[in-house]
Amino acid sequence: MSGIEKVQLNDSSNPDERTIVIYQQDIVPCALDLLTELVKHKTVALTAKGQAIPTAVAVANIVTENMMKGNSKILDIIVDSEEEADRPLVSTIKIVIAKTN
């Protein structure tokens, strides 16, 4: 995959959902990789931390508003923060995207 660093099986009971961890990277190749995962699976969750959050938001927007307009939707957006050892809080985001057709 050119843009997505890591694709993981989600621990949830839904086998059709994938979790993708987004890092700081080029947006368009990552969007194409997300599109590929959406073709294979009904739902995909994008997760990102800190500086990678704008990339995750842009990827979700490109896929739902351009590449799969009318055939996908954002189900949920969860914004949170987590504390790492000896570091300040880091913002996190999880964006769940689903195919509608």
C-alpha beads as a LAMMPS data file, in Angstrom:
LAMMPS data file: protein, C-alpha beads

101 atoms
100 bonds

1 atom types
1 bond types

-500.0 500.0 xlo xhi
-500.0 500.0 ylo yhi
-500.0 500.0 zlo zhi

Masses

1 110.0

Atoms # bond

1 1 1 0.000 0.000 0.000
2 1 1 1.350 3.378 -0.901
3 1 1 -0.256 5.616 1.698
4 1 1 -1.583 3.506 4.517
5 1 1 1.135 2.414 6.861
6 1 1 -0.829 -0.244 8.690
7 1 1 -4.098 -2.096 8.148
8 1 1 -5.400 -4.000 11.151
9 1 1 -8.300 -6.291 11.790
10 1 1 -10.690 -4.615 14.150
11 1 1 -11.224 -6.320 17.498
12 1 1 -14.979 -5.801 17.265
13 1 1 -17.447 -8.543 16.431
14 1 1 -17.985 -7.098 12.940
15 1 1 -15.706 -8.993 10.520
16 1 1 -16.553 -6.562 7.695
17 1 1 -14.885 -3.598 9.427
18 1 1 -11.209 -2.730 9.073
19 1 1 -9.181 -0.272 11.125
20 1 1 -6.587 1.788 9.285
21 1 1 -3.934 3.790 11.123
22 1 1 -3.072 7.014 9.281
23 1 1 0.312 8.678 9.656
24 1 1 1.558 11.914 8.093
25 1 1 1.744 11.048 4.398
26 1 1 0.484 12.049 0.981
27 1 1 -3.301 12.342 0.913
28 1 1 -4.243 11.090 -2.558
29 1 1 -2.373 7.749 -2.439
30 1 1 -3.849 7.172 1.016
31 1 1 -7.347 7.940 -0.294
32 1 1 -6.859 5.426 -3.100
33 1 1 -5.775 2.806 -0.575
34 1 1 -8.839 3.567 1.568
35 1 1 -11.039 3.218 -1.508
36 1 1 -9.512 -0.218 -2.119
37 1 1 -10.310 -1.269 1.462
38 1 1 -13.902 0.015 1.139
39 1 1 -14.380 -2.131 -1.957
40 1 1 -13.351 -5.197 0.072
41 1 1 -15.105 -4.383 3.369
42 1 1 -18.402 -2.772 4.321
43 1 1 -16.941 -0.372 6.899
44 1 1 -13.498 1.094 7.484
45 1 1 -12.368 3.047 10.538
46 1 1 -9.579 5.598 10.076
47 1 1 -7.575 6.409 13.191
48 1 1 -4.930 9.101 13.575
49 1 1 -2.990 10.932 16.269
50 1 1 -1.658 14.465 16.571
51 1 1 -0.219 15.899 13.364
52 1 1 -1.771 13.101 11.267
53 1 1 -5.369 14.141 12.085
54 1 1 -5.668 16.607 9.154
55 1 1 -4.522 13.847 6.795
56 1 1 -7.207 11.460 8.093
57 1 1 -9.915 14.125 7.764
58 1 1 -8.825 15.004 4.220
59 1 1 -8.742 11.332 3.189
60 1 1 -12.236 10.720 4.590
61 1 1 -13.542 13.828 2.818
62 1 1 -12.000 12.934 -0.553
63 1 1 -13.388 9.406 -0.457
64 1 1 -16.919 10.255 0.736
65 1 1 -17.409 13.500 -1.221
66 1 1 -15.536 12.765 -4.448
67 1 1 -14.601 9.166 -5.121
68 1 1 -17.692 7.466 -3.654
69 1 1 -20.189 10.328 -3.527
70 1 1 -23.647 8.873 -2.950
71 1 1 -22.209 5.409 -2.272
72 1 1 -20.571 6.026 1.097
73 1 1 -21.135 7.968 4.269
74 1 1 -19.386 8.822 7.503
75 1 1 -21.062 6.880 10.301
76 1 1 -19.182 8.251 13.275
77 1 1 -16.413 10.652 14.268
78 1 1 -14.803 10.248 17.677
79 1 1 -12.361 12.907 18.860
80 1 1 -10.396 12.175 22.015
81 1 1 -6.980 12.588 23.568
82 1 1 -4.545 10.243 25.195
83 1 1 -1.640 10.727 27.510
84 1 1 1.727 9.246 26.700
85 1 1 4.506 8.784 29.240
86 1 1 6.269 12.081 30.036
87 1 1 4.496 13.882 27.194
88 1 1 1.500 16.203 27.018
89 1 1 -1.899 15.004 25.836
90 1 1 -2.075 13.965 22.188
91 1 1 -5.313 14.393 20.233
92 1 1 -6.770 11.339 18.498
93 1 1 -9.537 10.846 15.962
94 1 1 -11.490 7.865 14.671
95 1 1 -13.594 8.269 11.537
96 1 1 -15.873 5.366 10.580
97 1 1 -16.818 5.233 6.885
98 1 1 -19.327 2.796 5.376
99 1 1 -20.424 1.799 1.883
100 1 1 -24.103 2.470 1.326
101 1 1 -24.499 0.373 -1.847

Bonds

1 1 1 2
2 1 2 3
3 1 3 4
4 1 4 5
5 1 5 6
6 1 6 7
7 1 7 8
8 1 8 9
9 1 9 10
10 1 10 11
11 1 11 12
12 1 12 13
13 1 13 14
14 1 14 15
15 1 15 16
16 1 16 17
17 1 17 18
18 1 18 19
19 1 19 20
20 1 20 21
21 1 21 22
22 1 22 23
23 1 23 24
24 1 24 25
25 1 25 26
26 1 26 27
27 1 27 28
28 1 28 29
29 1 29 30
30 1 30 31
31 1 31 32
32 1 32 33
33 1 33 34
34 1 34 35
35 1 35 36
36 1 36 37
37 1 37 38
38 1 38 39
39 1 39 40
40 1 40 41
41 1 41 42
42 1 42 43
43 1 43 44
44 1 44 45
45 1 45 46
46 1 46 47
47 1 47 48
48 1 48 49
49 1 49 50
50 1 50 51
51 1 51 52
52 1 52 53
53 1 53 54
54 1 54 55
55 1 55 56
56 1 56 57
57 1 57 58
58 1 58 59
59 1 59 60
60 1 60 61
61 1 61 62
62 1 62 63
63 1 63 64
64 1 64 65
65 1 65 66
66 1 66 67
67 1 67 68
68 1 68 69
69 1 69 70
70 1 70 71
71 1 71 72
72 1 72 73
73 1 73 74
74 1 74 75
75 1 75 76
76 1 76 77
77 1 77 78
78 1 78 79
79 1 79 80
80 1 80 81
81 1 81 82
82 1 82 83
83 1 83 84
84 1 84 85
85 1 85 86
86 1 86 87
87 1 87 88
88 1 88 89
89 1 89 90
90 1 90 91
91 1 91 92
92 1 92 93
93 1 93 94
94 1 94 95
95 1 95 96
96 1 96 97
97 1 97 98
98 1 98 99
99 1 99 100
100 1 100 101
